[in-house]
Amino acid sequence: MRLGCVSVLLAIAAASTAALAQSPRDAELAQGLTRTVYVTVTDKTGLPVTDLTAEDFVVKEGGKARDIVAAAVTNVPMRIAIIVDDNGTGIFRYGVAKFIERLQGMAEFSLSTINVQQMKLVDFTANAANLSAAINQLVARPGANDGGQLLEGIFDTAKDFQKRVARRPVIIALTVGGEEHSTVPAHQVLEELQKSGAALHVIAVNSSALRAMAVAQKPGALLEENMKLSEVLGDGSKQTGGTRGEIVASAGIVVGLQQLAEELRSQYAVSFSRADKPRSNDKLNVSVKRAGVNVRAPVKLRLATQ
């Protein structure tokens, strides 16, 4: 009995010591009072700005100023899901290869195609051989000229990120346009994006030669589906701190993806503390005091603590 009592007392003492040793920062993290947001800052020419400090950033939630705990260019590994909707043209293959090459050692990648529905070529990996094998499947192949389900692909990828609880998730949608045939509502896709914490980046090649427009059987329904896709690609990229690029020639794909790679390499992790938890509809606003720069950050944080 004595030995049992001693063991209990030692356990209580150890727990008390651990509680005393917990820093205020640890306690805030446990309560979700300190959060981290990933922020892109570029100059007027689009080049990343990498010399900012915590004193340069301003963070507000619901209009309330937050205390900046730390801010620096981050090396937190990314999980990048690349969704290719190329109608079997293979035009994104080289750009995707160079993009992954530029970010090797900084991310795990998954690669999927949209041929009506989403098909995963490789799950998240940093293995160069596995990624190369997946990229080699992006050669010219039979397409679906009447469009696909890119909206569904983004939705499913956002749901998948939530299951994996990725710290720094990124979704890249590469598309040649055409009709959208997904029936999932735009607001549901946007909600799942916000829950996942993923930044959505879009590169669209506008050329009817890459995917001919099919004759619509139900013009009203088709218009609604295309509007939903346009809303997600536009609002989704803005709300998550991502980008949307429209290019008119395939030559711009490599340039666009390389620019995106440089921006992801140069992102800031901005940590801030709050004395209270924000309301669910409070918007996040991140800015910098330096003039002449552009700042991109999500307008809301996912609910789960980081």
N, C-alpha and C positions, 0 to 999 in steps of 0.2 A: 504493500500500500504506500509506504513511504517513497519507494522508487517511482511509483505512478504519480504521486503528488509533485515530486521534484520535476518530472518530465513535463507535467502540465505547466508548472511555474516557469520553467525554462522556455517553453513555447510562447507563453504570454509575454515574457520579457523580450524574446526575439521579435515578436510582432510589434511590440511597443517601440523597440529600437528602430525597426524598419520604418514605422510611421513617422518617427521623429526625423529620420534621415531623409524622408521624402522632401524634395525641394518644392517651393511654391510652383515652379514651372511644371514639375511632374503632376502636382495636384490639379493645375489648370488644364493640362493635357487630358487627364482622366475625366474631367468634367466637360470637356469640349470647349473650354474657355480660351485656349490658345489654338489657333488654326494656321495652316500654311496654304498659300495660293501660289500657283505657278503663273508667272507674268512675262510677257514678251515686250521688250522696249526696242524700238527702231528709230533711226534718224529720218530726215526728210527723203533721203535716197533709198530707204528701205534696208540699210545695213544695221545689224544689231548694235545696240549701245551696251557696253559691258563694264563701265567704270562707275556705276551708281553705288551708293551705300544706303544703309537703313534710313539715314537722315533725309534722303531724297524722296522717299515714298510717303504717300498719304493714302490711308485706307479708311473707308467709311462703310458702315452697314446700317441701312435704314436711316441714313443721314447722320449717324453717330460716329464721331472720330474714334478710331482704335489706336492703341499703342503699338508701335512697330517694335517687335522683339529682335528680329534679325532680317537681313536681306542680302543675298549674294547670288552670283551665278551658280546654279545648282549642278551637282553630279548625281542626283537621285536617278536611278535607272528608270527607263520608260518601258511601257508595254505598248507597242504600236500595232494596231490592226489596220491592214491595208485592204480595201475593198475595190476591186477592179471591175468596172462595167464598161468594157471596150467593144462589145458586139463582135468579139472574135477577131478584131483587127490586129491585135498584138502591139498597138502603138505605145502602150505604157511600159513595155518590157524593159527597155534600156534605161528609162528614167527611174523605174523602181529599183533596178539593180544598182545604179549609181547612188540612189538615195540610201539604200540599206548599207552600202559600202561606206558611205560618209558617216553613218551613225553606229558602225560596228563597235562593240565594246561599251556602248551607252544604252542599249535597248535590246529587248526581245521583240520579235516580229511574228505576226501571223499574216497569212496571205489568202485571200478569197477572191473568187470571181462571181459575177452575176451573169448567168445564162438562163434568163427567166427568173430562176431562184438562185439563192446564194449557195455556192459550193466551196468548201474550205480546202485549199491546196496544202497548207501546212499550219499546224497550231503553233502557239507562241514558242519560239526557240531563238537562240543566238548561234546555233550551229550553222556554219557557213555552207557546208555541203547540203544540208537539208533545205536551206533557203535557196541555194542555187538550183536545186532540183525543182523546187516550186516555181521559181522565176522562169525556168525553161519551159514551163507549161503555158506561159503567156504568149506563145507564138501564134501566128495566124491560124484560125480554126473556125469551124462553123459557128455562126452567130444567130441571134434572134432579132430580126429586123423590126419587130413590132414592140421592142422595149423589154423591160424586165421588172424586177422588184428590188430596186436599190433601197427604197424606203424600208422595206422589210429587213434587208441586210443590215442597215444602220441600227434598226430597232433591236434585232437579235444580238448584234455585237455589243450594244449598250447593256442589255440584260446579262450577257456573258461576263462583262466587266464587273458587274455588281456581284456576281457569284465569286469571282476571283479576288475581289477587294484589292484591285491594283492601286498602288500609291500614285502613280503618274501615268494615267491611261491616255492614249491618243487614238483617234479614228481618222483615217485618211480615205476619202471617197474620190475615186478617179472615174470620170464618166464621159461618154460621148453623146449623152442626151438621148432623146427618143421618148416614147410614151412610157409612163409609169403604170404598172398593173397591180400595185399593192393596195389593199383595202384598209390598212391600219391607219387610224386618224393621225394627223400631224401633231396634235397636242399630246398624244400618247408617246410618240417618238421623242418629242422635246422633253417630256417629263422623265423618260427613261435616261436620256442623255444627262439631264441634271443630276439624277440619282447616281449615275455611274461615275460622275466627276470627269468624264472624258472630254477632251477638246476635239471638236470636229473641224477638220480641214478639208476643203473641197477644191479640186481642180477639174474644170469642165472644158472639153474641147467642143466648140460650137461649129459643127460642119455636117450638113445634111448628107454629104457623101459617105460619112462613116456609119450612119444609121438612117435609112430611109424611113419616112413617116408612113405608117400603115393606114389603111382606110378604117376610120373609126366606125364600129357597129353601133355604139351608144355614145355619141359626141358629148353629151352632158356629163356622163360618168367619167369619161376619159379626161375631160377638162378638169373635173374635180380632183382626180388622182394626180394629174400633173401639177395642179396648184398646191396640193399637199406636199409633193416632193420639193417644189420650189420654195415653199415656206420653211421646210426643214433644212434644206441646204443653205438658205439665206439666214433665217433667224437662228438656226442651230449653231452655225459657225459664229455668229455675233454673240450669242448668249453664253457660249462655252469658252470664249477667248480664242477661237480658232480663226481661220481665214477662208475666203472664197475667191478663187481665181478663175477668170473666164479667158480662155485663149482661143485664137482663131486658126492656129496652125500647130501641127504636132511638134514642130521644132521647139515650141515654147514649153513643152512638158518637162524636159530635163532641166531647163533654167528654173522653172517654177518649183520643182521638187528639190533642187539644190538650195534654192533660197530658203525653202521651208526647213531643210536639214540644218542650215546655219542658224536659223532662228531657234530651233529646238535645242541645239547645242549651247545656245547663249541665254536660255531662259533663266529668270530669277526665281528663287524660292523666297517668298516674302511671308514671314511669320508675324502674326499679330495677336495681341491678347485683348480680352474683353471682360468687363466686370459682370456682364449679363449675356444671356443667350439671345440671339436675334429671333424675331418672329419669322414664321415660315415664309411670309411674303416680302421680307426685307431684302432689298437689293444691295449687292456688294459693288462698291466703286473704288477702283485703284487708280491712282494718278501719281505723277511725279512733279516735283517743283521745278525741274529744269525745263526751259522753254525749247520749242522746236523739235520735240520728240513725240512719237506715237506710242501709246500704251494699249496692250490687249490683255484682258483678263476676264475670267468668267463673271457673270453678273450675279450668280448665286453659287454657294458652295453645296456640295452634297451633304446630306444630313449626318452621315456617319463620321465619327471623329477620326482624325488622321494621326 
